[in-house]
Amino acid sequence: MSPVFAIDRLSLKGQLQYRKWVTAAALQLFQKGSPVIKLDRQNEAVRWSAENRDCAGLIRYLHFEAGTVHNNAYRGNAANILTRFLDDIAEKVPPLLDKSGNPARNADARTLYEVNTYPVTREITSDAVKEADLLFFKNSDDWHVMMLMRETLTGKLVAVYHTGDKRAELRLVPINDLLRHHEARWHPRSSNNSFLGIRRLYFLQ
């Protein structure tokens, strides 16, 4: 299925700002430096509601944060150390959509894949890969999504994702480590039938 309203893209400046927002907001969740964390359900500094904490919920939360106007209370909160000084995106950020093309409140991983993204590559080493691109996996009937970012100092690719299971862990994993994961179904390789490829949100290019 092709993404709905695929021509409704952000300007080049808006795309750059969007990528800055989602990557900074993701890194901000790891303030204590650990690559594996569990968010405190009562942590009011994180505006990601506990009932939406799964793999697709992480993408929805980051999208929300990128498209929101941030008030003085947000910018005055020291917990928002990586985003408090980022300029808000001046233009309207297009919504995530449901299968009817309407704004989706809770787009799951399959809906993100089928409606909200278009294919980029199935090769993680491709020069076409950009920050905020999404990795998709499908194991039996279970869909999973991760977001790509680059390490600030090295520029190496890392994946950020929520485990989406009872562990309820948020993880930041170098792609080279993911390629060596003990379960081959999580390898982002074109030879892995469970890996559906790298895709990009419809309003980015």
N, C-alpha and C positions, 0 to 999 in steps of 0.2 A: 504494500500500500504506500502511495506517495504521501509526503507530508502535506497537510492542508494549508492553503494560503502561503505557499512556499516563497512567494514574491514579497511577502511582508517582512523585509529584512531591516535590521538596524543599520544606521549609517556606519561607515568605517570607524569613526570616532566612538560611536555607541557600542560597536562590537568590541573594541579595545577596552572600553570601560567595563563592559559586561564581564569579559574574561578576567580583568583585574578584581572585580567584586567577588565573583564566585570562587576564585582561587584563594583570595585573602580571607574570605569568610570561612572557607574550609580549613585553612591552616589555623585560623583563630580558635577552632575547636580543640586544637592540640596544644594549648598554651603551656602545659606542664612539660612538654618536650617528648612525651611518650608516643611512639607510633601506634599504640593500641590503647584505646580508652573506652570507658563507659561513662556516658553523660549522667550527671545527677538529675533525676527526674524533677527535682525541685529547683534546678538551676535557672533562675529567672533571667539571667544574663543571656541565656541561649533561647532565642525565640522560635525554636524548633519544637513544636509540641510533642510530648512523649508518645501520644497515640499514633503519630506519623513517622516514628523512627524505624524505618526500614531502608532498603537500598534505594528505591525510587523516592522515598520520602526525603532522603538527603538531597537529591537533585531538585526536588520541589522546594525545599527550604532554601537552598542556595539561590535558586531562581527568584524566589520571593525577596530575599535580601538584596539581590542585585537590582530589582525593579522597584524597591520601596524608597520613599522619601524619608530620610533619617533626621529625626528632630534633635533638639539640643540635649534631651535626656539621653538619647542613644550615644550621641557624640561626646557627652560628658562622662560616660561610663568607661572607666579604665579597662574593664574586661574586653572592650571592643578595640583592643590595642592596634590591630592590623587594618581595621576598616574605618575607624572614627574620623580619619582625615581624608578619606577618599571622597572625591566629588560624586554626588548623586548623578545618575544618568539623566541628562536633560530631556531626552525623548522618551516616549512611552515604550516600555519593554513589552513586546508581544507576549500574550499569555501562552501557557501550555494548553494544549487542546485535547478534547475527547474525540471519539471516532466520528462524531457528527460535525466536527469543526467548531464546536462551542468551547469557551473557556472551561478547563477541567479543574475541579477542586482537588481530586486525588488521582492524577494520572499514574498508573502503575508502570512497571518496567516494560511490559508488552506494549502499552499505549505510547510510551515514550519512543519505543522502537518503531512501531508501525505508523504512527501519526505525526510525531513531533521531530523526527530526525531523518536525515538522508545519508546514504553510504559514503564513506570516505575511502577506506581501505581495509584489507584484512591483514595487512603487514604492519606490525607495531614499529618496525624500523623505518617506515616510509617518511620521507621529508614532508609529506602532506599533513601529517599529524599536528594538531594545534592544542593548546591548553583549552580546557572545557569540552573537548571531544569526549564522547562516551563509549565505553567498552560494554558490549552486550554478550551475555552467555545464556544458553538454554539447556537445562538438564532435565530430560523428560518433560514434565509440564511446568517446571520451575524456571522462571526468568530471573536474571540478575543483571544489575547495571553498576558500573563504576565510572568515575570521572578522572580524566587525565590532567595532570599538572606537571610543572617542571620545578626541580629543586632550584632554589634561589641562587646558590653559589655555583653549582656544577652544571645546571641546565639539563640534568638527566631526568627522564620521564619517571613519574611516580603515579600510582593509582590511589585514589581515596574512595572508600566505600563503607557502607554499613553492612554487617554480616546478614542482617535480615532474619536471623533465627533467634533462638532463646539465649544465645550468648550476648546479643544486643551490643556488639562491639563496633566501634568506629575505628577504621584502620587506614594507615598511610603506608603504602608498600612500594618500594622501588620496582619498576617493571622487570628489571633483571632478576629480582627475587621471585616475582610472580611467574616468570618463565621457567623457574626451577621448582615451582610449588610441588609438594609431594603428591598431589592429586592432579593428574594430567588434564583433567577436564577444565581446570582453571588456567591453562596455558593460553595466552593470547597469541596463538599461532594459526595460520591459515590451514594447517594440517589437522587442527583440533575441530572435530565436527560440532562440539558444544560451543565453540566460539563463533558468534554471529558477526563479528567484525567491529570496526570503529566507525561511529556515526556522529553526525554533527547536528545540533539543534537548527531547526529550519530557518531561523532568523539570523544565523551566522554564516559567514562564508570564509 
